[in-house]
Amino acid sequence: MATKSLDTIEDTPQNTSEPKDRVGIDRNLGWWLVITAGISLISSLILSYERMALYIDAGHSSVCDINALLNCGTVMRTPQAATFFGFPNPFVGLMAYTALLTVGVAMLAGARFKPWFWWCVQAGVTFALGFVVYLWFQTTFIIGALCLFCMIVWIMTVIMLVKVSVRNIQTGLIRLPETLRDASKNWEWFTISILLLIIFGTVLIHFMSVIVQLFA
């Protein structure tokens, strides 16, 4: 009798607002984390290699030194390339994106995490986007050069933030009215597109004269 009562308690959802397809939502995010964190990790590995090469040879020409505008070497030689107490940004990316890739793989394997864990992930990707905005401003308006692999990471980070946020809205972690919660899934790619348009539209407008000169 006690066993039957216990089973009933365990089978009863703790949160009636939780969607029925919770497994599908988490699995979908798992794939996106694997893809976006994987691409970001590869980019961070390349940038870390190039950073180490610059330590060895100050005159090293990186693989993404394409022209005066697209020049990773120019960016990596600035103080902004080592924001965290002199620790190179790509090394931070190696740790952060490895962690997110691990989360994605675990989700695909069926892992389910506590709400506090998802708040940590939400805080992490939100901070990451804030750092992207900082780097976007620095490279565009202060340094005057762009890093190709950095921009790839920017794109992946925007996708990660929106995807994680939508997952947390749909599962009720971020509490919104039901109409907004239901609409969040349909608006995620629109939100991603707007954010990327703001970032790269500003870059294009700011460097338009330089781009014209490069292809003139």
C-alpha positions in Angstrom: 0.0 0.0 0.0 2.8 2.4 0.9 4.6 1.5 -2.3 1.6 2.2 -4.4 1.2 5.6 -2.7 4.9 6.4 -3.2 4.6 5.5 -6.9 1.7 7.8 -7.3 3.6 10.7 -5.8 6.6 10.1 -8.0 4.4 10.0 -11.2 2.6 13.2 -10.4 4.2 16.3 -12.1 5.6 18.8 -9.6 4.9 21.7 -12.0 1.7 21.6 -13.9 3.0 24.3 -16.2 5.8 22.1 -17.4 5.3 21.1 -21.1 4.4 17.5 -21.9 7.3 17.3 -24.5 10.0 18.3 -22.0 12.2 15.5 -23.3 11.9 16.8 -26.9 12.6 20.4 -25.8 15.7 19.4 -24.0 16.9 17.0 -26.7 16.5 19.8 -29.3 18.6 22.2 -27.2 21.1 19.4 -26.7 21.7 19.2 -30.4 22.0 23.0 -30.7 24.5 23.2 -27.8 26.6 20.4 -29.4 26.6 22.3 -32.7 27.1 25.9 -31.5 29.5 25.0 -28.6 31.4 22.6 -30.9 32.0 25.3 -33.6 32.9 27.8 -30.9 35.3 25.4 -29.4 37.0 24.7 -32.7 37.3 28.5 -33.3 38.8 29.0 -29.8 41.3 26.2 -30.5 42.5 27.9 -33.7 42.7 31.3 -31.9 44.6 29.7 -29.0 47.1 28.2 -31.4 47.5 31.5 -33.1 47.9 33.3 -29.8 50.7 30.8 -28.7 52.4 31.3 -32.1 52.4 35.0 -31.4 54.0 34.4 -28.1 56.8 32.5 -29.8 57.2 34.8 -32.8 55.9 38.3 -32.5 56.0 38.6 -36.3 53.8 35.6 -36.9 51.1 35.9 -39.5 47.9 34.1 -38.4 45.7 32.0 -40.6 43.0 34.6 -40.6 45.2 37.6 -41.5 43.3 38.2 -44.7 43.6 41.9 -45.2 43.8 45.1 -43.2 40.2 44.8 -42.0 39.9 41.0 -41.4 43.1 40.5 -39.4 43.1 38.3 -36.3 46.7 39.2 -35.6 45.9 42.9 -35.2 43.1 42.1 -32.7 45.2 39.6 -30.8 48.0 42.1 -30.2 45.7 44.5 -28.4 45.0 44.6 -24.6 41.3 43.8 -25.3 42.4 40.3 -26.4 43.3 39.4 -22.8 40.4 40.9 -20.9 40.5 38.6 -17.8 43.5 39.7 -15.8 45.8 39.3 -18.8 44.4 35.8 -19.5 43.9 35.5 -23.3 40.3 35.4 -24.4 40.6 32.2 -26.5 41.8 30.3 -23.4 38.6 31.4 -21.6 36.6 30.2 -24.6 38.2 26.8 -24.5 36.9 26.2 -20.9 33.5 27.8 -21.4 32.6 26.1 -24.6 34.0 22.7 -23.5 31.6 23.0 -20.5 28.6 23.9 -22.7 29.5 21.1 -25.2 29.5 18.6 -22.3 26.1 19.8 -21.2 24.8 19.3 -24.7 26.2 15.8 -25.0 24.8 14.9 -21.5 21.3 16.2 -22.6 21.4 14.0 -25.7 22.3 11.1 -23.5 19.1 11.7 -21.5 20.5 13.7 -18.5 18.1 16.1 -16.7 19.3 19.0 -14.6 18.0 20.8 -11.6 16.5 24.3 -12.0 19.5 25.9 -10.2 21.8 24.4 -12.9 19.7 25.9 -15.7 19.9 29.3 -13.9 23.7 28.9 -14.0 23.6 28.1 -17.7 21.3 31.0 -18.3 23.6 33.3 -16.4 26.6 31.9 -18.3 25.3 32.4 -21.8 23.9 35.9 -20.9 27.3 36.9 -19.6 28.8 35.4 -22.8 26.6 37.6 -24.9 27.5 40.6 -22.8 31.2 39.8 -23.5 30.4 39.5 -27.2 28.9 43.0 -27.2 32.0 44.3 -25.4 34.3 42.7 -28.0 32.1 43.9 -30.9 32.3 47.5 -29.6 36.1 47.2 -29.1 36.9 45.7 -32.4 34.5 47.9 -34.4 35.0 51.3 -32.8 38.3 51.1 -30.9 40.7 48.6 -32.6 39.4 49.1 -36.2 39.9 45.5 -37.3 37.9 42.3 -37.2 38.7 38.7 -36.2 37.1 36.1 -38.5 37.0 33.3 -35.9 35.9 35.7 -33.2 32.9 36.7 -35.3 32.0 33.0 -35.8 32.0 32.7 -32.0 29.7 35.8 -31.8 27.2 34.1 -34.1 27.2 30.9 -32.2 26.9 32.7 -28.8 23.8 34.6 -30.0 22.2 31.3 -31.1 23.1 29.7 -27.8 21.6 32.5 -25.7 18.3 32.6 -27.5 18.0 28.8 -27.6 18.7 28.4 -23.9 16.4 31.3 -23.0 13.5 29.8 -25.1 14.1 26.4 -23.4 13.9 28.0 -20.0 10.8 30.0 -20.9 9.0 26.9 -22.3 9.8 24.8 -19.3 8.5 27.5 -16.9 11.9 28.3 -15.4 11.6 31.8 -16.6 8.0 32.7 -15.7 6.1 34.6 -18.4 2.4 34.8 -19.3 1.2 31.7 -21.1 0.7 33.6 -24.4 4.3 34.8 -24.4 5.6 31.4 -23.4 3.7 29.7 -26.3 4.9 32.4 -28.7 8.6 32.2 -27.6 9.3 29.1 -29.8 7.9 30.8 -32.9 10.0 34.0 -32.4 13.4 32.5 -31.6 14.8 32.7 -35.1 13.4 36.1 -35.6 15.1 37.2 -32.4 18.4 35.6 -33.5 18.2 37.3 -36.9 17.5 40.7 -35.3 20.5 40.4 -32.9 22.8 39.4 -35.7 21.5 42.1 -37.9 22.3 44.7 -35.3 25.8 43.4 -34.7 26.9 42.8 -38.3 24.8 45.6 -39.8 26.7 48.1 -37.5 30.0 46.5 -38.6 29.1 46.8 -42.2 28.0 50.4 -42.0 31.0 51.5 -39.9 33.5 49.8 -42.2 31.7 50.5 -45.5 34.4 52.9 -46.8 37.2 50.5 -45.9 35.3 47.6 -47.7 34.8 49.7 -50.8 38.5 50.6 -50.9 39.5 46.9 -50.5 37.4 45.9 -53.4 37.9 49.0 -55.6 
